[in-house]
């Protein structure tokens, strides 16, 4: 498997990685996540696409919002 790190990918590759990862196969017209207030799922990963934050940082921050201590 190819590295997903920013230093090992181009912006175009990072965008493709996110699109492929978030593709549920049903198409957006069959999904109500955004419509129900989930927001655009691609927005959370824009800093990765732009080369600002690694996937691990974004995912850790997202998980932290669900953990109660």
Buried (B, 14 or more C-beta within 10 A) or exposed (E): EEEBEBEEBEEEEBBEBBEEEEEEEEEEEEEEEEEEEEEEBEEBBBBBBEEEBBBEEBBEEEEEEEEEE
